[in-house]
């Protein structure tokens, strides 16, 4: 991503954050209630999909995947998980105030052979909010393969229909290990081999595994 494009991207994110803040203020306005039951907040919807543990050299991150609203993207990600693809890859791009990105190359910045790109599902109602996980991609909307990123800010500016009538597909959220994400986003970064925002000390993904039974985060 060029500096100019990243600047425009971050500007879009700032505008999206402002709009979200406005709508949040409207929702926070006091309202009359007729009963205690009416005042109770509705229960959070149950997300259907597997939970995976991303074990890194800075700690473990558990992600709840949303296969109902991003079925193709979750299936694509799970294919890489089952292949053991992510073992030994790094978080190669970290921008505090934006996101942490990984899942595509080793510490020598060597890529790996990937599967076919997945169809973009950014128009699924999910937003690039803090601690959500999304697919990284190239300019073409349907170019995502193995790389993913975890948002560390309100990045609703890159939601559908951000660019060329598409956005960045959200397909889950962090349900445990938010503090690990926060540690990663704050590491020292530098420019390495023409790449920007690379952690000075490599952050490895040791494994990505599916959680079951009593290992699941409730």
C-alpha positions as CSV (number, residue, x, y, z in Angstrom):
1,X,0.0,0.0,0.0
2,X,1.4,3.4,-1.0
3,X,1.7,6.2,1.5
4,X,-0.8,8.3,-0.5
5,X,-3.3,5.5,-0.6
6,X,-2.8,4.7,3.1
7,X,-3.4,8.4,3.9
8,X,-6.7,8.4,2.0
9,X,-7.6,5.1,3.6
10,X,-7.0,6.6,7.1
11,X,-9.0,9.7,6.2
12,X,-11.9,7.5,5.2
13,X,-11.6,5.7,8.6
14,X,-11.7,9.0,10.5
15,X,-14.9,10.0,8.7
16,X,-16.5,6.7,9.4
17,X,-15.6,7.0,13.1
18,X,-17.2,10.4,13.3
19,X,-20.4,9.1,11.8
20,X,-20.5,6.2,14.2
21,X,-19.9,8.5,17.1
22,X,-22.9,10.7,16.0
23,X,-25.2,7.7,15.7
24,X,-24.0,6.4,19.1
25,X,-24.8,9.7,20.7
26,X,-28.3,9.6,19.3
27,X,-28.8,6.1,20.6
28,X,-27.6,7.2,24.1
29,X,-30.3,9.9,24.4
30,X,-32.5,9.2,27.5
31,X,-35.8,7.5,26.7
32,X,-38.9,6.9,28.8
33,X,-39.4,3.3,29.9
34,X,-42.7,1.6,30.9
35,X,-41.2,-1.3,32.8
36,X,-38.0,-3.0,34.0
37,X,-38.4,-5.6,31.2
38,X,-38.5,-2.9,28.6
39,X,-35.3,-1.3,30.0
40,X,-33.3,-4.5,29.7
41,X,-30.9,-4.7,26.8
42,X,-31.6,-7.5,24.3
43,X,-29.4,-10.5,24.5
44,X,-26.4,-10.6,22.1
45,X,-27.1,-12.8,19.1
46,X,-25.4,-16.2,19.1
47,X,-22.7,-16.3,16.4
48,X,-22.7,-19.6,14.4
49,X,-19.2,-20.8,13.5
50,X,-16.0,-22.3,14.8
51,X,-13.7,-20.8,17.3
52,X,-9.9,-20.8,16.6
53,X,-6.9,-20.1,18.8
54,X,-4.1,-18.2,17.1
55,X,-1.1,-18.9,19.2
56,X,1.6,-16.3,18.8
57,X,5.0,-15.5,20.4
58,X,3.3,-12.7,22.3
59,X,0.3,-14.7,23.5
60,X,-2.9,-16.4,22.4
61,X,-5.8,-14.9,20.6
62,X,-9.2,-16.7,20.3
63,X,-11.4,-15.7,17.4
64,X,-15.1,-16.5,16.9
65,X,-15.7,-16.9,13.2
66,X,-19.1,-16.0,11.7
67,X,-19.9,-18.6,9.1
68,X,-23.5,-17.5,8.8
69,X,-22.7,-14.0,7.5
70,X,-19.4,-14.8,5.9
71,X,-19.6,-18.5,4.8
72,X,-17.2,-18.4,1.9
73,X,-14.6,-16.4,3.8
74,X,-14.8,-18.7,6.9
75,X,-14.5,-21.8,4.7
76,X,-11.5,-20.3,3.0
77,X,-9.8,-19.4,6.3
78,X,-10.6,-22.8,7.8
79,X,-9.0,-24.5,4.8
80,X,-5.7,-22.8,5.6
81,X,-6.1,-23.7,9.3
82,X,-6.6,-27.4,8.5
83,X,-3.6,-27.3,6.1
84,X,-1.4,-26.0,8.9
85,X,-0.6,-23.1,6.6
86,X,-0.2,-20.4,9.2
87,X,2.4,-22.2,11.4
88,X,5.6,-20.2,11.2
89,X,4.1,-17.1,9.5
90,X,4.5,-13.7,11.0
91,X,2.5,-10.5,11.7
92,X,4.4,-8.6,9.0
93,X,2.5,-5.3,9.1
94,X,1.5,-3.4,12.3
95,X,-0.1,0.1,12.4
96,X,-1.2,1.2,15.8
97,X,-4.5,3.0,15.4
98,X,-5.4,0.9,12.4
99,X,-4.7,-2.9,12.3
100,X,-2.3,-5.8,12.7
101,X,-1.8,-8.0,9.6
102,X,-0.4,-11.4,9.1
103,X,-0.8,-14.9,7.7
104,X,1.1,-14.7,4.5
105,X,4.9,-14.9,4.9
106,X,7.7,-16.1,7.1
107,X,10.4,-14.1,8.9
108,X,12.4,-13.9,5.6
109,X,9.4,-12.3,4.0
110,X,9.0,-15.3,1.8
111,X,5.4,-16.0,0.7
112,X,3.7,-19.4,0.5
113,X,1.6,-21.0,-2.2
114,X,-2.0,-20.1,-1.5
115,X,-5.3,-21.5,-2.5
116,X,-7.6,-19.8,-5.0
117,X,-8.9,-16.3,-4.0
118,X,-12.2,-16.1,-2.2
119,X,-15.3,-14.2,-3.3
120,X,-15.6,-10.9,-1.4
121,X,-18.3,-10.9,1.2
122,X,-17.9,-7.4,2.6
123,X,-21.6,-6.6,2.1
124,X,-22.6,-8.9,5.0
125,X,-23.6,-6.3,7.6
126,X,-20.4,-6.8,9.6
127,X,-18.2,-3.7,10.3
128,X,-14.5,-3.3,10.8
129,X,-14.7,-2.5,14.4
130,X,-12.0,-2.9,17.1
131,X,-11.0,-6.6,17.6
132,X,-12.8,-7.8,14.5
133,X,-10.9,-10.0,12.0
134,X,-11.0,-9.3,8.3
135,X,-9.4,-10.5,5.1
136,X,-6.5,-8.6,3.6
137,X,-6.5,-8.4,-0.2
138,X,-5.2,-6.6,-3.3
139,X,-6.9,-4.0,-5.4
140,X,-9.4,-6.4,-6.9
141,X,-12.3,-7.2,-4.4
142,X,-12.1,-10.9,-5.0
143,X,-8.3,-11.3,-4.4
144,X,-8.2,-12.3,-0.7
145,X,-6.3,-15.6,-0.1
146,X,-4.6,-16.3,3.3
147,X,-3.7,-13.0,4.8
148,X,-5.9,-11.5,7.4
149,X,-5.9,-8.5,9.8
150,X,-7.3,-7.7,13.2
151,X,-8.7,-4.2,13.5
152,X,-7.4,-2.2,16.5
153,X,-9.7,0.9,15.9
154,X,-13.0,1.9,14.4
155,X,-12.2,1.2,10.8
156,X,-15.8,1.4,9.5
157,X,-14.4,3.6,6.7
158,X,-13.2,0.5,4.9
159,X,-16.6,-1.3,5.1
160,X,-18.7,-2.0,2.0
161,X,-18.9,-0.1,-0.3
162,X,-15.5,1.6,0.5
163,X,-13.6,1.2,-2.8
164,X,-14.8,0.2,-6.2
165,X,-18.1,-0.8,-4.7
166,X,-16.6,-3.2,-2.2
167,X,-14.9,-3.3,1.2
168,X,-12.8,-5.5,3.4
169,X,-14.6,-8.6,4.5
170,X,-15.2,-9.0,8.3
171,X,-15.6,-12.7,9.2
172,X,-15.3,-12.9,13.0
173,X,-14.1,-11.2,16.2
174,X,-11.7,-11.7,19.0
175,X,-13.4,-13.2,22.0
176,X,-10.3,-13.7,24.2
177,X,-6.8,-12.3,24.0
178,X,-7.7,-8.6,23.3
179,X,-4.7,-7.7,25.5
180,X,-2.5,-9.7,23.2
181,X,-3.8,-7.7,20.2
182,X,-3.1,-4.5,22.2
183,X,0.5,-5.7,22.9
184,X,1.1,-6.5,19.2
185,X,-0.2,-3.1,18.0
186,X,2.2,-1.3,20.2
187,X,5.5,-3.0,19.1
188,X,8.3,-1.0,17.5
189,X,8.2,-1.1,13.7
190,X,10.5,-0.1,10.9
191,X,10.8,-0.2,7.1
192,X,12.3,-3.5,5.9
193,X,13.1,-4.5,2.4
194,X,10.8,-2.0,0.9
195,X,7.9,-2.9,3.3
196,X,6.6,-0.4,5.8
197,X,5.5,-0.9,9.4
198,X,7.3,-4.2,9.9
199,X,7.8,-5.3,13.6
200,X,11.5,-5.0,14.5
201,X,11.2,-8.2,16.5
202,X,9.3,-10.8,14.5
203,X,6.0,-11.9,15.9
204,X,5.4,-15.5,14.9
205,X,2.2,-17.5,14.6
206,X,3.0,-20.8,16.2
207,X,-0.3,-22.5,15.3
208,X,-3.9,-21.9,14.5
209,X,-6.2,-24.6,16.0
210,X,-9.9,-25.2,16.3
211,X,-11.3,-25.2,19.8
212,X,-13.9,-27.7,21.0
213,X,-15.7,-28.7,24.2
214,X,-14.6,-27.0,27.4
215,X,-11.9,-25.1,25.5
216,X,-14.6,-22.9,23.8
217,X,-15.0,-19.3,25.1
218,X,-18.6,-19.0,26.3
